[in-house]
Amino acid sequence: MRNTMLIAKREYLEQVRGRAFRMTTVGVPLVFALIVGVGYLSSLNLGAGKHLAVAATDSLMASEVKAQLLGDKNAKTKVDVLAPATAIDRTALVGQVQSKAIEGFLWIDTTPGQAPKATYTSQSSGDFITGGRLKSAVNHALLDAHLTGGGMKHADADALVDGVSIDTFQVKKDGSVVKSNAQASFWKGYVMAILLSMTTMIYGMNVARSIIQEKTSRIFEVMLAIAKPGDMLAGKLIGVGAVGLTQIAIWLVAGAAILFSPIAAAILTGDFAVHVSWTETILFPVYFVLGYLLYSSLFAGLAATCETEQELQMYMPLAAAPTWLSFSLILLVINDSNSFWSVAASFFPPTAPVIMFLRMASQIPPAWQFAVSIALLLVSIWAVLWVSARLYRVGILMYGKRATLPELVRWLRYS
């Protein structure tokens, strides 16, 4: 045990004192703060201040669409009306778009006896925000025209067209009812799953690279004089895992500071308010440690069978496949966290850490499911460690020859 802790201390101090640790520890929160700030500032007045023209064969329809566009105060749109419009007017409007006198024009054809047709012409093909506003304005104008044509008052028609907003609430297990938001739950689960999967993969790879570097430098031959291979592997897992927990703790403190900043506070309010429960706070380090042990044990066994880092990199797509599988199920899990596939994926050890946090973002699973998930993870870690430790004992001293599958089986028997 003493040798194990000495190796763990060496691994911890070596990585914490390294330049990469300092840069990523400081750089990642700064990058996230920059992303939040740039994303918020760039979204202000997005698609606003457009100078548009509305052309229609029906003057009443054109005026109604203009009223709808001007009613959106956030858009700050300047609207010119051309009605009744002809083919010659359309050619003139194209010329105005080409000369940038206007950003674009909406053409509405309301031929009697046929469904109205609308087209939007502009220089940009990616202005989906303006396209969405125009679609909403045309649909509202059509409904408003039909309702007022049937005798309804204009104010009543506008109120009916605006529709009814629906607030969503969630019933907790204790019977309390709290306000909820699907979009906020999605992003909370997504960010926590990204953080969990990223850190477990990164530090699992750090264990593998450490083994490759020491194997190629043959420092193992010196270390084996004072420590058993099992102690060395255990020390690496403990030391590198402690580095991961240290970095995550620093990131969480920095993240809390970012969330309480004025910009983040302005974003994460109302419909975007994010709440983290005590269950999520307690289980995050638990699933990090279990996920890290599973992946790092796997990577350690792979590294012991490889000669170079380039050879190790060839295995990475296969090792990362469970993470890709987890994120391919994100919409299913968030939408229905108690479906068969959601529960099955949260029990499957390679995907359990990520899927469980996606499920918790939507609805906290029953306690027995946490127990089963953690138990299966522990059994899987024991099995992977059993195999990896035996490959490690033989593989760290094998040089100059790529291990084949029959040889790997022999290594397991020898040890």
N, C-alpha and C positions, 0 to 999 in steps of 0.2 A: 504493500500500500504506500509505503514511503517513497519508493521509486516512481510509482504511478503519479503521486502528487508533485514530485520533483520535475517530471517530464511535463506534467500539466502546467506547472508554473513557468517552465522554460518556453513552452508553446505560447502561453498567454502573454508573457512579457515581450517575446520576440515580435508578435504581431501587433500588440498595442503600441510598442515603440516605433513601429514601422511608419514610413511616410504614407503608404496606401491607407492605413487605418485612419490617420489624422485627416487626410484629404477627403475620404468618403464620409467620415463622421461629421465633418464640418460642411462638406460640399453638398451632401444629399439634402439636409434641411434647407440650405440656401437655395438649391435648385427648386425644391418644392415651393418655397416661399416666392421665388421668382415666377414659377408657373402660375401659382394662385393669383399673384399680383397682375401679371401680364394678361392672364385669362379674364380677370375681372375688368381691368381697364379697357381691354380690347373689345369686350362685349357691351360697353357703354355706348349707347346711341348706334348700335349695330344696325345697319340698313336704314338709318334715319337720314333726313335731309334730302330725299330724292326729289327731283323735278320730273314729274310724269305728265303724260297726256292721256285722257280718256276720250276715245272716239267711238260713237255708236250711231246706229241708224235710228234709234229711239232717244229723243232728247230727255225724256223723263228718266229713262234707265241710266243715261250718262250722269245726270244730276244726282241721282240716288247713289251711284257708285262713288262719285266725288264726295258726297256727304259722309259716306261710310269711311273713306280714306282719311278725310280731315278729322273725323271723330276719334281716330287713334292718335292721342296726344304724344305718345312716345315716338311715333314715326316721323312727325314734323315734316310731312310730305307737302310739296307744292304741286297742285293739280290744275292742269288746263283742260277745258272741255271743248270738244269739237263734235257738234251734233246738229242736224243729221249729217253724217259723214259719207263721202263717196270714195270711189276708187282713186280719184285724183288726190284726195286728201291723204289717203294711205301712203301714196308715193311721196308726198310732201313730208309726212311724219317720218318716213324712213330717212329722208335727207336730213331732218333735224337730229335724229339719233346719230347719224354718221358724223355730223358736224359738232356733236356733243352739246347742242342747244338744250336737249332734254336727255335724261338717262334712258327713257324707254316710253313706249305707249301701249295702252290696253285697247284692243279693238273688239267691240261687242256687236255681233250680228243678231238681231232679233227679228227674223223673218216670220211673219204671221203663219200659224199652223205648224211651225217647226220648233224644236227645242233650241234655245239660245246657244250660240257658239261664241267663245271668247278666246283670243290669242294675245300673248304678250311678246313684244319685240324689243330687244335691247342689245347693247354691245357685249354684255357679259352673259355667259351661259351658266354661271354658278351662283347667281344671286337668288338663292332659294328663299331667303327671308322676304324679299319684296314679292316673289311669286306667291308665297303663302298668304301675305297680306292682301294681294289682289284677288286671290281665290276666295278668301273669306269675305271681302267686300262685295264681290259679284254675287255670291250665294246669299248674303244677307240682303242685298238690294233686290234680288229676285223674289225672295220670300216676303220682304216688306211690300213690294209692289203688288203681289198677289193678295196679301192680307188687307192692305188698304183698298185695293180694287173690290174686295168683297164687303166693304163697308166698315171695317175696323178702323178705329182712330189711329193716327200715325204714332202717337206716343205708346199706345198699347201694343202696336205691331213691333215697335223697336224693342220694347221690354220682352216680348215673346221671342223675338229673333235672337236676342242676347243669350237666351237660355238660362239654365239654373246651374250654379256651381255646386259641386258636391264635396263636402268635407269628409275625410275618411278618419275613422277611429278604430282602435284595436282593443279587444278585451283581453286583459292579462289573466294569468292563472289565478291570481288572488281575487278576481272579479272586478278589479278596477278598470275603468275605461279611459284610455289616453288617446290623444290626437296622433295620427300616423301619416306618413307620406311614403308612397312606394318608391319614388325617385330617390329620396334621401336614404331609404333603406338599401336600395341597390348600390349606391355609391359608397355607403359605409361598409357594406360587406365586400365590395370589390376592392376598396383600398386596403382593408385589413387582410384580405386574401392575398393581394399582391405583395404586401409587406411580409407576410408569413412565408409565402412560397419563395420570394426572392432571397430572403435571409437564409432559409434552410438550404437552398440550392447553392448559394454563394459560399457558405461556411462548410458545407459538405464537400464542395470542390476544393476549398482551402486545405482540408484534411488530405485529399487525394494528391494535390500538388506538393504538399509537404513531404508525403511519403515518396513521391517520385524524385524530388530534389535530394533527399537524404539517401535514397537508393542509388542514384547516379553518382553522388559524391562519396559513397561508401562509408559515410559516417556511422551507418548502422553497425558496422563491424566493431567499432569502438564502443558504441552504446550497449551492444549486446553483452559486453564484458561485465556490466554492472546491473543490467536489467533484463527481465524476461520479455520475449516478444509480446505477450499478452499485456504486461504492464505498460509497455511502450505504446501499444494501440489504445489502451484505456486512457493513458495520459494525454495522448493527442486529442481524443474525443472530448475529454473534460476541458482541456485548455482552450481549444478552438471554440467549443460551445460557450465557455465563459466569455470569450471575446465577443461572440455574437450577442449574448445577453447584455453585455456592457454597452455595445453600440446601439442596440435597440432601446435601452434605457435612456441613453443620451438623445436619441431621435425622438422618443416620446416626450421628453421634457421640452425639446426644441419645437415639436409639433404642437404641444399645449400652448407654448408662447406664441406660435403663429396663429393658432385658432382664436386666441384672445386679442389678436391685433385688430385695429379698426377695420381694415379691409376685409379680413376673414369674418369678423363679426357682422359686417354688412351683408356678406354673401350667405352665411350659415344662419339665417333667421327666417321666420315665416315658414314657407313651404320647404325650404332647404335646411331647416333646423335638424341637427344630427345629435342623437342621444346615445351614449354608450353605457350599457348596463354593467352592474357589478359582475354578473356572470361572464360577460365577454372580457372584462378586465382581468378576472382571475384565470380564465381558461386560456387566454392568449399565451402567456409564458408556458403553460402546461403543454399545449399543442406545438409550440415552437420547439421545446426540448425534445418531445417525442418525434416530431417530424425531422428535426436535425439529427437525432440519433439513428433514425431509420435510413435517411439518405447518406449521412456521413459513413455509416457502417458499410453500406453498399459501395460507396465510392472508395473506401479504404480497401475493400476486397478487390475491386477492379484495379486500383493503382498498384497493388502488390503483384498483379499479373502483367503489368505493362512495363516497358523499358523506357519510354519517353513520354513527355507531356502531349506530343502530337498524337501518339497512339491512344492516350487516354481520351483526348478530345473526340476521337471517333465514336466513343461509347456514349457521349453526352446526349445526342438526340434520343437514344433509347432510354437513358436514365431520366430525361426530362419529360418523357411521354405521359406519365401520370399527372404532371402539372398541367400539360395541355388538355388532357382529358377533363380535369377539374374545371378549367375555364370554358370548355366547350359546353358544360352543363349549367353555366351560370344563369341563363334566362329561365331554364326549367326549375332550378332550385329556388331562385328568388320568387318566381311566380307561384310555385306550389312546393313548399318546403317539406311537406309530409307525403309526397308521392312515393311510389315504390322505388323509382330510380334515385330520388334524392336520399332516401334512407339507406338504400344499398350502397351508394357512393360514399356516404358518411361512415359506413362500416368497413369499406374496403381500405386497408391501411395506407397504401400510397396516396390516395386521394382524400382520406379522412380529415387531415388538418384543414385543408382549404375548404372543403365542402361544408364542414361543420360551421365555419364562420360565415359562409354564405347563407346557411340555414338560420343561424342565430340573428342575422341582420333582418330577416323576415319575421321569424317566430322562434322563440326559444324552445328547442326540442325537449321531450321528457327526460328526466334524470337517468332512466334506465338506458336510454340510447347513448348518452354520454358515457355511461359505465361500460357498455358493450364496445363502443368505439375505442375507448382508451385501453380496455383489456385486449382487444385484437391488435392494437398498435404495440402493446408491450410484448405480446407473443411473437409478433412479426419481428420486432427489434431483437428479441432473443435468438430467433432462428437465423436472421441475417448476420448477427454478431458471431454466432456459432460457426457459420460458414466462412465469414470474412477473417476471423481470428486464425483459422486453420490455413487459409490461403496466405495470410500475412506472415505466419511463422516460417513458411517455406519460401514464399515468393520474394521476400526482402533480400534474400541471399542468392537469388538466381540472376545471373547476368549473361547477356549476349545471346539469348535464345528466347524467341516468342513462345509463350505457353500455349499448348493446344488443349482441346477439351479433355482428351484422355489423360494428359499430364495433370490437369487440374483435379481430376478425380483421384489420381494417385497422390497428389499433395494432401487431399483430405484424409486419405487412408494413412499416410505417413505420420501425420500430426496427431 
